[in-house]
């Protein structure tokens, strides 16, 4: 059984994490909008990605 809930981005977008904030966290893409940046910072906080929070 797939468990899609586990893959949802924690920022609340209801999109899969790899299609949402993960590229920003891995710094492969800059967040394109202030809202995306806010979401990526929130999900980084939820995921305890301290490096991302300090870098942005
Ligand atoms: Zn997200």
PDB file of the backbone (N, CA, C, O) and the ligand in Angstrom, with CONECT records:
HET     ZN  A 101       1
ATOM      1  N   UNK A   1       0.841  -1.216   0.000  1.00  0.00           N
ATOM      2  CA  UNK A   1       0.000   0.000   0.000  1.00  0.00           C
ATOM      3  C   UNK A   1       0.868   1.255   0.000  1.00  0.00           C
ATOM      4  O   UNK A   1       1.745   1.403   0.851  1.00  0.00           O
ATOM      5  N   UNK A   2       0.635   2.134  -0.925  1.00  0.00           N
ATOM      6  CA  UNK A   2       1.356   3.420  -0.847  1.00  0.00           C
ATOM      7  C   UNK A   2       0.838   4.244   0.325  1.00  0.00           C
ATOM      8  O   UNK A   2      -0.316   4.104   0.730  1.00  0.00           O
ATOM      9  N   UNK A   3       1.666   5.073   0.846  1.00  0.00           N
ATOM     10  CA  UNK A   3       1.266   5.938   1.952  1.00  0.00           C
ATOM     11  C   UNK A   3       1.545   7.389   1.558  1.00  0.00           C
ATOM     12  O   UNK A   3       2.505   7.998   2.032  1.00  0.00           O
ATOM     13  N   UNK A   4       0.695   7.933   0.687  1.00  0.00           N
ATOM     14  CA  UNK A   4       0.963   9.279   0.156  1.00  0.00           C
ATOM     15  C   UNK A   4       1.006  10.359   1.219  1.00  0.00           C
ATOM     16  O   UNK A   4       1.668  11.381   1.044  1.00  0.00           O
ATOM     17  N   UNK A   5       0.294  10.135   2.336  1.00  0.00           N
ATOM     18  CA  UNK A   5       0.302  11.174   3.363  1.00  0.00           C
ATOM     19  C   UNK A   5       1.717  11.428   3.879  1.00  0.00           C
ATOM     20  O   UNK A   5       2.075  12.551   4.233  1.00  0.00           O
ATOM     21  N   UNK A   6       2.506  10.368   3.913  1.00  0.00           N
ATOM     22  CA  UNK A   6       3.860  10.534   4.426  1.00  0.00           C
ATOM     23  C   UNK A   6       4.706  11.383   3.487  1.00  0.00           C
ATOM     24  O   UNK A   6       5.708  11.968   3.898  1.00  0.00           O
ATOM     25  N   UNK A   7       4.296  11.448   2.222  1.00  0.00           N
ATOM     26  CA  UNK A   7       5.101  12.176   1.255  1.00  0.00           C
ATOM     27  C   UNK A   7       4.615  13.604   1.052  1.00  0.00           C
ATOM     28  O   UNK A   7       5.226  14.371   0.308  1.00  0.00           O
ATOM     29  N   UNK A   8       3.519  13.961   1.710  1.00  0.00           N
ATOM     30  CA  UNK A   8       3.027  15.320   1.520  1.00  0.00           C
ATOM     31  C   UNK A   8       3.974  16.319   2.170  1.00  0.00           C
ATOM     32  O   UNK A   8       4.527  16.082   3.244  1.00  0.00           O
ATOM     33  N   UNK A   9       4.138  17.427   1.493  1.00  0.00           N
ATOM     34  CA  UNK A   9       5.000  18.464   2.041  1.00  0.00           C
ATOM     35  C   UNK A   9       4.391  19.009   3.335  1.00  0.00           C
ATOM     36  O   UNK A   9       3.190  19.271   3.387  1.00  0.00           O
ATOM     37  N   UNK A  10       5.198  19.179   4.367  1.00  0.00           N
ATOM     38  CA  UNK A  10       4.669  19.669   5.650  1.00  0.00           C
ATOM     39  C   UNK A  10       4.281  21.142   5.624  1.00  0.00           C
ATOM     40  O   UNK A  10       3.764  21.644   6.622  1.00  0.00           O
ATOM     41  N   UNK A  11       4.507  21.847   4.528  1.00  0.00           N
ATOM     42  CA  UNK A  11       4.181  23.275   4.516  1.00  0.00           C
ATOM     43  C   UNK A  11       2.691  23.516   4.400  1.00  0.00           C
ATOM     44  O   UNK A  11       2.232  24.648   4.555  1.00  0.00           O
ATOM     45  N   UNK A  12       1.909  22.442   4.122  1.00  0.00           N
ATOM     46  CA  UNK A  12       0.470  22.600   4.072  1.00  0.00           C
ATOM     47  C   UNK A  12      -0.080  22.785   2.674  1.00  0.00           C
ATOM     48  O   UNK A  12      -1.269  23.062   2.513  1.00  0.00           O
ATOM     49  N   UNK A  13       0.754  22.639   1.661  1.00  0.00           N
ATOM     50  CA  UNK A  13       0.298  22.840   0.286  1.00  0.00           C
ATOM     51  C   UNK A  13      -0.519  21.660  -0.217  1.00  0.00           C
ATOM     52  O   UNK A  13      -1.201  21.774  -1.236  1.00  0.00           O
ATOM     53  N   UNK A  14      -0.463  20.518   0.486  1.00  0.00           N
ATOM     54  CA  UNK A  14      -1.096  19.264   0.052  1.00  0.00           C
ATOM     55  C   UNK A  14      -0.496  18.756  -1.245  1.00  0.00           C
ATOM     56  O   UNK A  14      -1.127  17.982  -1.966  1.00  0.00           O
ATOM     57  N   UNK A  15       0.717  19.187  -1.545  1.00  0.00           N
ATOM     58  CA  UNK A  15       1.448  18.637  -2.693  1.00  0.00           C
ATOM     59  C   UNK A  15       2.546  17.723  -2.143  1.00  0.00           C
ATOM     60  O   UNK A  15       2.993  17.873  -1.006  1.00  0.00           O
ATOM     61  N   UNK A  16       2.976  16.754  -3.001  1.00  0.00           N
ATOM     62  CA  UNK A  16       4.069  15.879  -2.552  1.00  0.00           C
ATOM     63  C   UNK A  16       5.329  16.711  -2.273  1.00  0.00           C
ATOM     64  O   UNK A  16       5.632  17.664  -2.991  1.00  0.00           O
ATOM     65  N   UNK A  17       6.033  16.339  -1.243  1.00  0.00           N
ATOM     66  CA  UNK A  17       7.227  17.088  -0.861  1.00  0.00           C
ATOM     67  C   UNK A  17       8.224  17.245  -2.011  1.00  0.00           C
ATOM     68  O   UNK A  17       8.769  18.333  -2.193  1.00  0.00           O
ATOM     69  N   UNK A  18       8.481  16.173  -2.802  1.00  0.00           N
ATOM     70  CA  UNK A  18       9.460  16.350  -3.896  1.00  0.00           C
ATOM     71  C   UNK A  18       9.004  17.346  -4.963  1.00  0.00           C
ATOM     72  O   UNK A  18       9.828  17.906  -5.687  1.00  0.00           O
ATOM     73  N   UNK A  19       7.676  17.567  -5.061  1.00  0.00           N
ATOM     74  CA  UNK A  19       7.163  18.519  -6.049  1.00  0.00           C
ATOM     75  C   UNK A  19       6.937  19.891  -5.447  1.00  0.00           C
ATOM     76  O   UNK A  19       6.474  20.805  -6.130  1.00  0.00           O
ATOM     77  N   UNK A  20       7.260  20.041  -4.180  1.00  0.00           N
ATOM     78  CA  UNK A  20       6.948  21.289  -3.493  1.00  0.00           C
ATOM     79  C   UNK A  20       8.239  21.913  -2.973  1.00  0.00           C
ATOM     80  O   UNK A  20       8.983  22.523  -3.741  1.00  0.00           O
ATOM     81  N   UNK A  21       8.506  21.771  -1.715  1.00  0.00           N
ATOM     82  CA  UNK A  21       9.624  22.499  -1.103  1.00  0.00           C
ATOM     83  C   UNK A  21      10.963  21.776  -1.180  1.00  0.00           C
ATOM     84  O   UNK A  21      12.002  22.393  -0.945  1.00  0.00           O
ATOM     85  N   UNK A  22      10.965  20.496  -1.500  1.00  0.00           N
ATOM     86  CA  UNK A  22      12.245  19.782  -1.475  1.00  0.00           C
ATOM     87  C   UNK A  22      13.298  20.410  -2.393  1.00  0.00           C
ATOM     88  O   UNK A  22      14.453  20.525  -1.984  1.00  0.00           O
ATOM     89  N   UNK A  23      12.944  20.822  -3.625  1.00  0.00           N
ATOM     90  CA  UNK A  23      13.983  21.445  -4.474  1.00  0.00           C
ATOM     91  C   UNK A  23      14.567  22.705  -3.851  1.00  0.00           C
ATOM     92  O   UNK A  23      15.740  23.012  -4.062  1.00  0.00           O
ATOM     93  N   UNK A  24      13.774  23.430  -3.094  1.00  0.00           N
ATOM     94  CA  UNK A  24      14.288  24.636  -2.444  1.00  0.00           C
ATOM     95  C   UNK A  24      15.206  24.248  -1.294  1.00  0.00           C
ATOM     96  O   UNK A  24      16.247  24.869  -1.078  1.00  0.00           O
ATOM     97  N   UNK A  25      14.805  23.207  -0.553  1.00  0.00           N
ATOM     98  CA  UNK A  25      15.631  22.772   0.567  1.00  0.00           C
ATOM     99  C   UNK A  25      16.968  22.240   0.087  1.00  0.00           C
ATOM    100  O   UNK A  25      17.989  22.394   0.758  1.00  0.00           O
ATOM    101  N   UNK A  26      16.952  21.613  -1.081  1.00  0.00           N
ATOM    102  CA  UNK A  26      18.207  21.081  -1.616  1.00  0.00           C
ATOM    103  C   UNK A  26      18.943  22.145  -2.414  1.00  0.00           C
ATOM    104  O   UNK A  26      20.030  21.902  -2.937  1.00  0.00           O
ATOM    105  N   UNK A  27      18.345  23.321  -2.503  1.00  0.00           N
ATOM    106  CA  UNK A  27      18.933  24.473  -3.162  1.00  0.00           C
ATOM    107  C   UNK A  27      19.240  24.190  -4.629  1.00  0.00           C
ATOM    108  O   UNK A  27      20.215  24.687  -5.193  1.00  0.00           O
ATOM    109  N   UNK A  28      18.377  23.379  -5.223  1.00  0.00           N
ATOM    110  CA  UNK A  28      18.457  23.193  -6.662  1.00  0.00           C
ATOM    111  C   UNK A  28      17.641  24.281  -7.357  1.00  0.00           C
ATOM    112  O   UNK A  28      17.876  24.581  -8.527  1.00  0.00           O
ATOM    113  N   UNK A  29      16.681  24.874  -6.636  1.00  0.00           N
ATOM    114  CA  UNK A  29      15.833  25.921  -7.188  1.00  0.00           C
ATOM    115  C   UNK A  29      15.686  27.021  -6.149  1.00  0.00           C
ATOM    116  O   UNK A  29      15.542  26.733  -4.961  1.00  0.00           O
ATOM    117  N   UNK A  30      15.720  28.268  -6.578  1.00  0.00           N
ATOM    118  CA  UNK A  30      15.341  29.335  -5.653  1.00  0.00           C
ATOM    119  C   UNK A  30      13.824  29.372  -5.524  1.00  0.00           C
ATOM    120  O   UNK A  30      13.113  29.080  -6.486  1.00  0.00           O
ATOM    121  N   UNK A  31      13.333  29.720  -4.366  1.00  0.00           N
ATOM    122  CA  UNK A  31      11.890  29.866  -4.197  1.00  0.00           C
ATOM    123  C   UNK A  31      11.414  31.009  -5.093  1.00  0.00           C
ATOM    124  O   UNK A  31      11.926  32.124  -4.987  1.00  0.00           O
ATOM    125  N   UNK A  32      10.438  30.750  -5.979  1.00  0.00           N
ATOM    126  CA  UNK A  32      10.069  31.726  -7.001  1.00  0.00           C
ATOM    127  C   UNK A  32       9.222  32.887  -6.498  1.00  0.00           C
ATOM    128  O   UNK A  32       9.184  33.942  -7.131  1.00  0.00           O
ATOM    129  N   UNK A  33       8.557  32.712  -5.391  1.00  0.00           N
ATOM    130  CA  UNK A  33       7.671  33.758  -4.884  1.00  0.00           C
ATOM    131  C   UNK A  33       7.873  33.902  -3.387  1.00  0.00           C
ATOM    132  O   UNK A  33       8.373  32.978  -2.745  1.00  0.00           O
ATOM    133  N   UNK A  34       7.495  35.044  -2.811  1.00  0.00           N
ATOM    134  CA  UNK A  34       7.572  35.177  -1.349  1.00  0.00           C
ATOM    135  C   UNK A  34       6.760  34.109  -0.633  1.00  0.00           C
ATOM    136  O   UNK A  34       7.152  33.641   0.436  1.00  0.00           O
ATOM    137  N   UNK A  35       5.626  33.719  -1.216  1.00  0.00           N
ATOM    138  CA  UNK A  35       4.823  32.686  -0.563  1.00  0.00           C
ATOM    139  C   UNK A  35       5.560  31.347  -0.570  1.00  0.00           C
ATOM    140  O   UNK A  35       5.556  30.625   0.427  1.00  0.00           O
ATOM    141  N   UNK A  36       6.189  31.023  -1.689  1.00  0.00           N
ATOM    142  CA  UNK A  36       6.941  29.769  -1.759  1.00  0.00           C
ATOM    143  C   UNK A  36       8.099  29.789  -0.778  1.00  0.00           C
ATOM    144  O   UNK A  36       8.415  28.774  -0.157  1.00  0.00           O
ATOM    145  N   UNK A  37       8.729  30.947  -0.639  1.00  0.00           N
ATOM    146  CA  UNK A  37       9.830  31.056   0.316  1.00  0.00           C
ATOM    147  C   UNK A  37       9.321  30.856   1.741  1.00  0.00           C
ATOM    148  O   UNK A  37       9.945  30.164   2.545  1.00  0.00           O
ATOM    149  N   UNK A  38       8.179  31.472   2.038  1.00  0.00           N
ATOM    150  CA  UNK A  38       7.601  31.304   3.372  1.00  0.00           C
ATOM    151  C   UNK A  38       7.258  29.849   3.635  1.00  0.00           C
ATOM    152  O   UNK A  38       7.530  29.319   4.712  1.00  0.00           O
ATOM    153  N   UNK A  39       6.647  29.199   2.623  1.00  0.00           N
ATOM    154  CA  UNK A  39       6.291  27.786   2.788  1.00  0.00           C
ATOM    155  C   UNK A  39       7.541  26.934   2.986  1.00  0.00           C
ATOM    156  O   UNK A  39       7.574  26.046   3.838  1.00  0.00           O
ATOM    157  N   UNK A  40       8.564  27.217   2.192  1.00  0.00           N
ATOM    158  CA  UNK A  40       9.762  26.383   2.285  1.00  0.00           C
ATOM    159  C   UNK A  40      10.444  26.583   3.634  1.00  0.00           C
ATOM    160  O   UNK A  40      11.012  25.643   4.189  1.00  0.00           O
ATOM    161  N   UNK A  41      10.389  27.801   4.161  1.00  0.00           N
ATOM    162  CA  UNK A  41      10.981  28.025   5.476  1.00  0.00           C
ATOM    163  C   UNK A  41      10.170  27.309   6.554  1.00  0.00           C
ATOM    164  O   UNK A  41      10.726  26.763   7.506  1.00  0.00           O
ATOM    165  N   UNK A  42       8.838  27.322   6.389  1.00  0.00           N
ATOM    166  CA  UNK A  42       8.010  26.628   7.377  1.00  0.00           C
ATOM    167  C   UNK A  42       8.271  25.130   7.345  1.00  0.00           C
ATOM    168  O   UNK A  42       8.459  24.507   8.390  1.00  0.00           O
ATOM    169  N   UNK A  43       8.283  24.547   6.140  1.00  0.00           N
ATOM    170  CA  UNK A  43       8.488  23.101   6.065  1.00  0.00           C
ATOM    171  C   UNK A  43       9.909  22.745   6.503  1.00  0.00           C
ATOM    172  O   UNK A  43      10.128  21.676   7.072  1.00  0.00           O
ATOM    173  N   UNK A  44      10.876  23.630   6.243  1.00  0.00           N
ATOM    174  CA  UNK A  44      12.235  23.379   6.735  1.00  0.00           C
ATOM    175  C   UNK A  44      12.248  23.347   8.262  1.00  0.00           C
ATOM    176  O   UNK A  44      12.949  22.543   8.876  1.00  0.00           O
ATOM    177  N   UNK A  45      11.456  24.241   8.861  1.00  0.00           N
ATOM    178  CA  UNK A  45      11.354  24.251  10.322  1.00  0.00           C
ATOM    179  C   UNK A  45      10.759  22.941  10.824  1.00  0.00           C
ATOM    180  O   UNK A  45      11.261  22.345  11.777  1.00  0.00           O
ATOM    181  N   UNK A  46       9.670  22.493  10.165  1.00  0.00           N
ATOM    182  CA  UNK A  46       9.015  21.246  10.567  1.00  0.00           C
ATOM    183  C   UNK A  46       9.979  20.071  10.433  1.00  0.00           C
ATOM    184  O   UNK A  46       9.994  19.164  11.266  1.00  0.00           O
ATOM    185  N   UNK A  47      10.781  20.103   9.374  1.00  0.00           N
ATOM    186  CA  UNK A  47      11.698  18.994   9.108  1.00  0.00           C
ATOM    187  C   UNK A  47      13.035  19.176   9.821  1.00  0.00           C
ATOM    188  O   UNK A  47      13.934  18.346   9.685  1.00  0.00           O
ATOM    189  N   UNK A  48      13.161  20.265  10.580  1.00  0.00           N
ATOM    190  CA  UNK A  48      14.389  20.546  11.339  1.00  0.00           C
ATOM    191  C   UNK A  48      15.602  20.660  10.427  1.00  0.00           C
ATOM    192  O   UNK A  48      16.680  20.149  10.730  1.00  0.00           O
ATOM    193  N   UNK A  49      15.400  21.343   9.301  1.00  0.00           N
ATOM    194  CA  UNK A  49      16.515  21.573   8.374  1.00  0.00           C
ATOM    195  C   UNK A  49      17.213  22.877   8.769  1.00  0.00           C
ATOM    196  O   UNK A  49      17.009  23.925   8.156  1.00  0.00           O
ATOM    197  N   UNK A  50      18.026  22.779   9.789  1.00  0.00           N
ATOM    198  CA  UNK A  50      18.622  24.004  10.324  1.00  0.00           C
ATOM    199  C   UNK A  50      19.507  24.698   9.313  1.00  0.00           C
ATOM    200  O   UNK A  50      19.580  25.926   9.291  1.00  0.00           O
ATOM    201  N   UNK A  51      20.179  23.928   8.475  1.00  0.00           N
ATOM    202  CA  UNK A  51      21.071  24.547   7.495  1.00  0.00           C
ATOM    203  C   UNK A  51      20.288  25.433   6.555  1.00  0.00           C
ATOM    204  O   UNK A  51      20.721  26.531   6.206  1.00  0.00           O
ATOM    205  N   UNK A  52      19.094  24.931   6.137  1.00  0.00           N
ATOM    206  CA  UNK A  52      18.299  25.722   5.208  1.00  0.00           C
ATOM    207  C   UNK A  52      17.807  26.996   5.887  1.00  0.00           C
ATOM    208  O   UNK A  52      17.826  28.068   5.283  1.00  0.00           O
ATOM    209  N   UNK A  53      17.377  26.887   7.109  1.00  0.00           N
ATOM    210  CA  UNK A  53      16.857  28.049   7.804  1.00  0.00           C
ATOM    211  C   UNK A  53      17.953  29.094   8.021  1.00  0.00           C
ATOM    212  O   UNK A  53      17.684  30.294   7.986  1.00  0.00           O
ATOM    213  N   UNK A  54      19.166  28.644   8.241  1.00  0.00           N
ATOM    214  CA  UNK A  54      20.246  29.602   8.452  1.00  0.00           C
ATOM    215  C   UNK A  54      20.731  30.197   7.141  1.00  0.00           C
ATOM    216  O   UNK A  54      21.236  31.319   7.111  1.00  0.00           O
ATOM    217  N   UNK A  55      20.576  29.442   6.054  1.00  0.00           N
ATOM    218  CA  UNK A  55      21.107  29.926   4.776  1.00  0.00           C
ATOM    219  C   UNK A  55      20.171  30.926   4.111  1.00  0.00           C
ATOM    220  O   UNK A  55      20.594  31.687   3.241  1.00  0.00           O
ATOM    221  N   UNK A  56      18.906  30.931   4.512  1.00  0.00           N
ATOM    222  CA  UNK A  56      17.948  31.765   3.786  1.00  0.00           C
ATOM    223  C   UNK A  56      17.491  32.944   4.618  1.00  0.00           C
ATOM    224  O   UNK A  56      16.682  33.749   4.157  1.00  0.00           O
TER     225      UNK A  56
HETATM  226 ZN    ZN A 101       6.011  22.718   0.532  1.00  0.00          ZN
END
